Amino acid sequence: MRAVLDACVLFPTVLREILAGVAAKGLYEPVWSERILREWVLATAKLGPVAQAEAEGKSLILKAAFPRAVVRDRPDIEARLFLPDANDVHVLAVAIASHADGIVTFNAKDFPRNLLAEEGIVRRDPDGLLWELWSHHPEVVADVVLGVHAVAERMAGQGLSLKALLKRAQLPKLAKAMLAGAG
């Protein structure tokens, strides 16, 4: 499965690391454009220059880790498309150009399912996607999530609840499934 990652799912560190981790394990193929990556990096500017610099570095790491993920912008495709927010048309164009199966985003309002369906694209919320991947590959997804959890604990310098970490990453369905599976 190929999936375009919208900038809004790259912004939260824990979510981005989990999505990148399961992609690195081969559970799906991520797709983005330079513009999507730039939107993510610029969104971090509100957190300060250090956060923006870290995002710039992480963007380079993602491009190196997934060299086939970068798809060039397609103004020719964009010109024929309509979405409620014209600023999101480039994301749909990248999905079409890359023959992606879906767009992973929190932005349901600006990516209506009926308009995406006309192009053979589905909208996926990250929690639903990760839950689905977990339901087919629980050991692989759990390994990635627990690795991200361990890094978050090291960075925080203290123990963190897995449930709270996943909830903060807007992954309640995945948290519930993983914690039920662990019990």
BELRA-V634436 format. One record per residue. N is the residue number from 1. RES is the residue in three letters. PSI is psi in whole degrees, -180 to 180 (none if undefined). OMEGA is omega in whole degrees, 0 to 359 (NA if undefined). D_FIRST is the distance of its C-alpha to the first C-alpha in Angstrom with 2 decimals. Layout:
N:RES:PSI:OMEGA:D_FIRST
N:RES:PSI:OMEGA:D_FIRST
This chain:
1:MET:134:176:0.00
2:ARG:136:182:3.79
3:ALA:130:175:6.49
4:VAL:129:176:10.18
5:LEU:115:178:12.44
6:ASP:156:182:15.72
7:ALA:-34:183:18.92
8:CYS:-21:177:19.93
9:VAL:-8:175:17.33
10:LEU:-24:185:18.32
11:PHE:-51:181:21.97
12:PRO:122:187:22.45
13:THR:-50:184:22.69
14:VAL:-45:179:21.74
15:LEU:-47:180:18.57
16:ARG:-43:182:17.58
17:GLU:-37:178:18.45
18:ILE:-47:179:16.47
19:LEU:-43:179:13.23
20:ALA:-39:181:14.04
21:GLY:-45:180:15.12
22:VAL:-29:175:12.14
23:ALA:-41:179:10.09
24:ALA:-27:177:13.12
25:LYS:0:176:12.89
26:GLY:16:182:9.61
27:LEU:-20:172:7.82
28:TYR:167:179:5.04
29:GLU:116:181:6.04
30:PRO:152:178:8.60
31:VAL:143:173:10.43
32:TRP:173:175:14.03
33:SER:168:175:17.31
34:GLU:-37:180:20.74
35:ARG:-41:178:21.84
36:ILE:-46:178:19.30
37:LEU:-41:179:20.35
38:ARG:-41:178:23.94
39:GLU:-43:178:23.77
40:TRP:-49:182:22.69
41:VAL:-43:180:25.49
42:LEU:-30:178:28.01
43:ALA:-28:179:27.27
44:THR:-13:181:28.41
45:ALA:-31:180:31.74
46:LYS:-17:178:33.05
47:LEU:-4:178:32.91
48:GLY:167:184:35.13
49:PRO:-32:179:35.18
50:VAL:-45:179:34.26
51:ALA:-40:179:31.03
52:GLN:-42:178:30.22
53:ALA:-40:177:31.04
54:GLU:-41:179:28.84
55:ALA:-38:177:25.88
56:GLU:-44:178:26.70
57:GLY:-43:180:26.69
58:LYS:-36:177:23.44
59:SER:-43:178:21.86
60:LEU:-39:178:23.18
61:ILE:-43:178:21.89
62:LEU:-43:180:18.29
63:LYS:-37:178:18.66
64:ALA:-39:181:20.18
65:ALA:-32:183:17.63
66:PHE:70:185:14.65
67:PRO:-27:180:16.53
68:ARG:-5:184:13.72
69:ALA:-28:184:12.48
70:VAL:121:178:15.62
71:VAL:134:182:15.73
72:ARG:150:177:19.25
73:ASP:149:183:20.50
74:ARG:80:179:21.05
75:PRO:-27:179:24.31
76:ASP:-38:177:24.56
77:ILE:-42:180:21.54
78:GLU:-37:186:22.67
79:ALA:-27:182:26.06
80:ARG:-1:187:25.01
81:LEU:156:174:23.00
82:PHE:133:170:24.41
83:LEU:159:180:23.37
84:PRO:-35:176:25.94
85:ASP:112:182:25.90
86:ALA:-25:180:26.16
87:ASN:-9:179:25.19
88:ASP:-4:183:21.56
89:VAL:-36:181:21.24
90:HIS:-32:180:20.12
91:VAL:-46:177:16.88
92:LEU:-40:179:16.08
93:ALA:-40:177:17.29
94:VAL:-41:178:14.95
95:ALA:-44:180:11.94
96:ILE:-48:183:13.65
97:ALA:-33:183:14.71
98:SER:1:183:11.43
99:HIS:39:179:9.82
100:ALA:154:176:7.35
101:ASP:-28:184:6.22
102:GLY:174:175:8.27
103:ILE:125:178:10.94
104:VAL:117:185:11.79
105:THR:157:169:15.57
106:PHE:-12:191:18.77
107:ASN:73:181:20.24
108:ALA:-36:184:20.14
109:LYS:-41:184:23.41
110:ASP:0:175:22.41
111:PHE:70:182:19.05
112:PRO:135:183:20.33
113:ARG:-39:183:17.93
114:ASN:-39:179:20.14
115:LEU:-38:177:20.03
116:LEU:-39:181:16.27
117:ALA:-33:178:16.11
118:GLU:-23:180:18.50
119:GLU:6:180:15.93
120:GLY:24:183:13.09
121:ILE:142:174:11.47
122:VAL:151:174:11.46
123:ARG:131:179:13.02
124:ARG:130:171:11.97
125:ASP:148:186:14.73
126:PRO:-36:180:14.05
127:ASP:-44:178:16.12
128:GLY:-43:179:14.33
129:LEU:-49:182:10.86
130:LEU:-36:176:12.68
131:TRP:-44:179:14.78
132:GLU:-45:178:12.08
133:LEU:-41:178:10.73
134:TRP:-40:183:14.49
135:SER:-25:178:15.32
136:HIS:-26:184:13.34
137:HIS:62:187:14.18
138:PRO:-40:182:17.26
139:GLU:-41:182:18.96
140:VAL:-49:181:16.25
141:VAL:-43:179:15.68
142:ALA:-41:179:19.45
143:ASP:-44:179:20.23
144:VAL:-49:183:18.36
145:VAL:-44:181:19.94
146:LEU:-32:174:23.31
147:GLY:-44:178:23.21
148:VAL:-40:178:22.68
149:HIS:-45:180:25.39
150:ALA:-42:178:27.74
151:VAL:-43:179:27.41
152:ALA:-40:178:28.10
153:GLU:-42:178:31.13
154:ARG:-44:181:32.43
155:MET:-35:180:32.16
156:ALA:-21:182:33.91
157:GLY:19:180:36.50
158:GLN:167:177:36.42
159:GLY:143:177:34.54
160:LEU:139:176:31.99
161:SER:130:177:30.90
162:LEU:-42:180:27.24
163:LYS:-46:180:27.35
164:ALA:-40:180:28.88
165:LEU:-45:180:26.51
166:LEU:-35:176:23.41
167:LYS:-43:178:25.35
168:ARG:-31:178:26.21
169:ALA:6:180:22.54
170:GLN:43:179:22.05
171:LEU:54:184:20.19
172:PRO:-36:181:22.77
173:LYS:-43:177:20.65
174:LEU:-43:180:19.08
175:ALA:-47:182:22.65
176:LYS:-44:180:24.16
177:ALA:-46:182:21.83
178:MET:-42:181:22.31
179:LEU:-34:176:26.03
180:ALA:-39:180:26.50
181:GLY:-27:181:24.83
182:ALA:-18:186:27.13
183:GLY:none:NA:30.20
